[in-house]
Amino acid sequence: MKHQVIRTVDPEKAILIGVEPKNVPLNTNQVYLDELEFLAYTAGAKSMKRFTQRLDFPNPKTYFGKGKIEEIAAYVKANQIDCAIFDDELSPSQIRNLEEFISCKIIDRSSLILDIFAKNARTAQSRTQVELAQSEYLLPRLTRMWTHLQKQKGGIGMKGPGEKEIETDRRVIRDKIAKLKKDLAHIDNQSSTRRKNRESQYRVALVGYTNVGKSTLINLLAKSDVLAQDKLFATLDSTVRKVVFPPDEITYKPCIFLLSDTVGFIRKLPHQLIESFKSTLAEVIEADILLHVVDVSHPQFEEQMTTVSETLTEIGASNKPVITIFNKIDQYHPLASSDDIFQDTTIYDIPTLEKTWMAKLNSNVVFVSAQKDQNIQKLKDLIRINIDRLSGS
């Protein structure tokens, strides 16, 4: 009997590189790099070391100063690092200059996120959307793809063919972008038809930063089995489920609506992705009510809320009724200030949380733990109240 050999792929060895703006607290910058490390892990890389430099803004030529780049280059060579991951989108010239110094793959934040999206795309729609975003990201960076030609440019007559090769590739990619947009328009028309067929029913969409627990919530509310993973962008395709709450004691009517789980937002989300995923985000744009899920245990949850609000404004979905759901309350601990002398010993149960500033954001705030099925009935009641308000009940 033959035994099957399971081969495991070793993660790529990566270093993380990020500018620490002088106007941003150091602990905030560390949280940013924690997020970058989680992105790298989701993509299949293992972080070996972090490199930071306190600057007002990245160096336009090499991101960091020359001395720091030389230090990074020495570490990469000594430790056989596979890739250097930067916490910003790099310009084509920055990538080209960095490749002159650092002998490993140069990956910027946008490229990393696009790679994760490509790995997680499951349907024809999401695959086409990701491929379109990747092509639009690649187009201005084609010259870098032909760096091997630059080494031959010294001789007379080599410049012309090199430029011609690049221009040919540009045409190929432009044609590909045009075809992908046409394919996506066809898929969008089919999706639009499906949405129109659902117009008679109220539509509720879950929105939020990536990895805040949206898929766990949809499983609770819809009693379904949607993939819920502790990885970034585990959900790319809109998942729509019909939800039926039993009749209440006031109207004696069931509450019926369609609930959709959408792609999570993130800080510095590549603009190519926002553009190409607008069709998937149509579930948000056309929803009657938004459920904004917040991971209240995250040290930067307020900034994450701002990122979500800004993205909703960008896609034209900021004027809808919103229920703010502060999730993961079982893990909530407020950040201690550097001025705090005594340790905060407050037990943050639901009555205590309901007296905080978070509860005063608007009239539609609820504190839950989806993982522990805590206070979910209050959430259901809030959804029912908002749907009744829309229907005039």
N, C-alpha and C positions, 0 to 999 in steps of 0.2 A: 504494500500500500504506500502510495506516494504522499508525502506530507507537503502541503502547500506552504511555500515560503512567502511571508508577508514582508515586503520591503518598505521601510520607512524613509522618507526624504528628510534629510537634516535641514533645519531652518537656515536661511542665509544669515551670515554674521553681519550685523549692521552697526553703524554709529549714528547717533542722532545729533543734529546740529541746529541750533536756534539762537537768534538774536534776543538779548534781554534789553528791551527799551528802558531808558533811564527813568521814564515816567510811570513805569509799571512795577509794582512790588515784586521782589524776588520770589516769594512763595507762589504768586500768580503765574510767573514764568515757569516755575517747576510743574505746576498743574498743566500748563500748555504742553510741556514736554512729556508728561505722563500720558496725555491724550495721543501725542505723536507716537509714543511707544506702543500704545494699544492699537493704533492704526497699523504700525509695523508688524505687530504680533498677528493681527487679523490677516495681513497680507502674506504671512509665512516667514517673517524675519525675527531674529533674536537680537535685542539690543545689547551691545557689549560695553558701550561707553557713551557719555553725553559730552558735547562740547558747546559751550556758550560764550558769548562775549557781550559786555555791556556797551551798547551803542544806541544812538538816537534812531538810526535806521540802518538797514543792511548796506554794506559797501556795494556800489553799483557795478563794480568790476568783478569782485571775487567773494561777495557776501560778507566775509570777515576781513580783517586786516592781514597783511602779508605774513607777519610772525605767527599768527594763530593758524593760518592755512598751512604753513610749513610744519607746525606741531601736529596738525591733523594728518598731513601726508606721511610723516614719520610713523605715527601710530598705525595707520592703515597698512603700511609696508611691513612693519614689525609683527603685526597680529593677523595678517592675511584676511583682512576685512573684505567682504563681498560688495557692500554698498554703503554709500553715505547718504542719509536721508535728511533733507532740509525742511524746516517748518514753515516755509513760504514757497510761493511759486517763483521759480527762477526765470530770468530772461534767457533767451537763446545765447546771448554773449556771455552771461554769467556761467552757464553750463559749459560753454566752450572753454572759457578761461580756467574753470575749476578742473576740467579734465586734463589740462596741461600740468597741473600740480599733483592731483590725487589719483592714484592708480587703482581705482575701483569704479563701479557704476555710480553715477550721480543721479539721485532721484529726488525730485522736489515734491512738496505736499500734494499738489494737484495730480501729478503723475501717480502717486501712491494711492490716492482716493479713487482715481479712474481704474487702477488695477484691481482694487477691492470690488468695485462695482462690476467689472468684467467677470470676476470669479463668481459673484453671487447672482448674476443675471440668469434667470431661468426661462422666461418666456420670449417669444419672438419680439415682442414690443420692447422689453427691457434690454435685450441683446442689441437691437437696432439703435436704441437710444444711447447706450454706452459706446457702441462703435462710432456713432456720429460725434459724440463728445470727444472721443480719442482722436478721431481724424482732424477735428477742428483745433485740438490742442497741438497736434503734430505739425500742421501746415506751416506755421511760422518758424518751426524748429528744424526744417529739412536740411538746411546748410550744415547743421551739426551732424546729421546722419551721414554726411559725405566727407567727414574729416580725413578719411584715408586719401581722398582725391587732393586735399590741400597739400599733403606732403609731396605730391607730384607736380604742384603748380610752379615750382621753381623754373622749369624749362619753358622755352618759348613754344607757344602752340598748345600748352596744356590748359590754359585758363578757359578758353572757349568750350572745349568738350565738357569740362567740369560744370560750368554754368548751364550748359545744355542738358546735362544729366539731371541737374537739380530742377530745372524748369520742366523737364518731362515728368518728373515725379510730382511736381506741384500740380500739373494738369491731371495726372492720374488721381491724386487725392481730391482735387476739386470735383472731378467727375464722380468719384466715390461719394463725396458729401452730397452732391446733387441727387444721386440715386438713393442714398439712405434717407434723405429728406422726403423723397417721393414715396419710398416704402413706408416711412413713418406716417405720412399723410393718409395713406391707404389704411394702415392699422388704426390710426386715430379716428377715421370715419366709422370703422366697425365698432370701436369703443364708444364713440359718441352715440351711435344707434342703440347700443346696449343701455347706455345711461338714460337716453330718452324713453326707453321702454320702462324705466324705473321711476319716471318723473312723478307718478301718482303717489309714491311713497316718500316719507320723510327720510332725508339722508344725513347721517352723522359721521364725521371723519375724525379719526385720531391723528393728532399732529404732535410734534415734539422733537427735541434733540435726539440724536441717535443713541440707542441703548438705554432708554429711560424706562422701559417696561411696557411699551404699547402693545406688543404681541401678547404678553401675559394678560393684559387687561381685556383684549378682544376675546381671548380664550375663556375668561371668566364671564364676560357679558353675553357672549354668543354661544357659550358651551361648545366651542369648536376646538380644533387641534391645529393651531397655527404655530409654525416653527418659532420658538423663543430661545435665543442663544445669547450667551454673554460675549458677543462679538459685535463689532461695529458694522452697520449696514447689512444685518442678516436678512432684513426685509427690503426688497427693491420693488417688487410688483405689488400693486394695490390688491389687497385681499378684501372682498366684500362679503359680508354675512348678514342674513336676515335675523333680526332679534325680536323676540316676542316676550314682553313682560306681562304677567297675568293681570286680570282685572283688579283695580284697586277698590278701596272701600268708599270712595267718594263718587267717582263717575261710573263704576262697575264696568269699565271698558278696558280691554287689553291695550297695551302700548306697543305699537309695531313700527319698526324702522329698519333701515339698512345701515350697517356699520362698516366703515372701511378703515383699514390699517394702511398707512402710506409710508414712503421712504422717510427715514429720519434726516433731520437737518444737522449741520455741523459748522463750527467756526471755519472761516475761509473756504467755504464750499466753492469749487471751481465754477465760474460763471457758465462754462460750456455745459456743465451738468444741469444747472438750473434751466437753461434754455432747452436742452434736448429732453429733459424729464417733465416739461410743462404738460405734456399729454397725460402722464401718470398723475401729476398733481392736479389734473382737472377734477379728480374726486374731491379734492380740498376746495377748489375754486367754486364748484357747483354744490357743495354741501349746504345744508340748512343750519347746522350747528357744528361747531368745532370743539373737540375735547383736547385741550392743550395739556399734555402729560409732562410733568416736571419731576426729575429725580432730585428730591429735596435733600438727599444724603450727599450729593456731589458738592464739593467746596465752592465751585463756580456756578451753582445753579441759577443765580440771578443773571449772570452774563449769558448763560445758555438760553434763558427765557428771552433776553433781548435779541439774540441771534434768530430765534424762531419768529419773533414778532417782525423783525426786519425782513426775513425771507417771505413771510406771509404778505407783507406790504409789497415786496418786489413782484410777487406773482398775482397781485390784485385780489387777495382774500382777507384783507384786514378789517373789513366792515361787517363781520358776521358775529352772531351770538357765540360767546366762548365760555365754556366751563373749564376752569383751571383746576387740574387734578394734581395735587402734591403727593407723589407716589414715594414709596420706600420710607415711610415715616418710622418704621421699626429700626432704621439705621441712621436716623437723623441726629446729628450733634452739631450745634452752632459753632462756627469758627471762633476760637478764642482771639481776642485782641491782644496786641503786644502790651497794652496798658492794663490788662486784667491782672490783678494781684491774686485773686482767689479763683479756684477752679469752679466752673459752673456745675452744680450738682442737681440742677432742675431735671425732673423727669418729664420729658416731652411727650405726654399722652395726648389724645385728641382734644379734650377740653382745654389743655394748656396751649396747644397749637392754635386753637380757634380764638385765642386772645392775642395772638401775635399780629405783626403788620401784614403777614401773608393773607390772613383771613379778611383783611380790610381792602384787598385789591379790587374786588367787585362783589356783587351779590351771589355770584356763581363760583364759589370756591369750596373744594372738598379735600380732606386729608385721608389718604388710603395707603394700604400696603397690599398690592396685587398678589405678591408672593404668599402672603399670609391670609389672604381673603378678608382683610380687615376694613370695615366701614364701606364695603361695596354697596350695601343697601342704600346708604345715604347718596352715593353716586347715582344709583338707579333712580332714586326719587327726584334728584336734580334734573336728570335727563327727561324724565316724564313731565316735570313741571314746564320745562322749556318747550317740549313738543306740544303740550297742551296749549301753551301760550301762542305758538305758531298756528295751531288749528282753531284757536278762539274758543276752546272748551272752558 
